[in-house]
């Protein structure tokens, strides 16, 4: 997949030659609804023997429009993760447009002329709720009137699950409640976040449950605090384990949120490793234990439950 990062105004020379089918969207998390849009575009591209391109943005439009601080936005996928997920769908070109004030100030017609026609699209494909400006004048039903017969418009209807629209909002709500099986069902894959192994306070070692502390980028959405059955990828290997997202409240108050993983049957030092963590199932809430022995008893139970989960459900 050819990744082309664009900053407005772009240079015509940056656009590859040849007509394309263009799928449009922000695609945070590349969930089943997004996959449907890209797969529809892929089918059309194959039929017409054209390349498939996807256009997305480097950051959420609300940072520019609503003046939200970037720190406040928690994404379901980093841009690198989005690239991986989109590449898996057989996309030829990914345009990543910097969402800036100058880009945002384009009129709907300018956007169509420069970012659909300008990218040599013969067909533009997007979800029914895609907008390219104010909804009243720039929704999918308005797109043909800006197209002036220069390209076809294909609108992908809403994809539902249990009669409700599959949306990033719904996935975020399920994640905030720790309902990972629902999150993964709506995504169409197991939610995964990248991180780096850093030094913690090494207390797990004294409990017989050494943990790897994972530093997760603050722009990534984490599930609700609690204990989870997870897999962690170190190098090219996946390992099972149990993760705690929380504040270590048994030992101290007012700590920073940490992500710690006890990796089963694993003894190596892995500080500085770039890892990926897949979140399968929430086991329980984080709680304060009256004693260290009560905590160890609970950890034994968590381990038993996690091992059972991976033996039977995976």
Secondary structure, 3 states (H helix, E strand, C coil): CEEEEECCCCCHHHCCCCCEEEEECCCCCCCHHHHHHHHHHHHHHHHHCCEEEEEEECCCCHHHHCCCCHHHCCECCCHHHHHHHHHCCCCCEEEEECCCHHHHCCCHHHHHHHHHHCCCEEEEEEECCCECCCCCCCEHHHHHHHHCCCCEEEEECCCEECCEECCHHHHHHHHHCCCHHHHHHHHCCCCEEEEEEECCCCHHHHHCCCCEEEECCCCECCCCCEEEEEEEEECCEEEEEEEEEECCCCCCCCCCCEEEEEECCCCCCCCCCEEEEEEEEEEECCCCCCCHHHHHHHHHHHHHHHHHHHHHCC
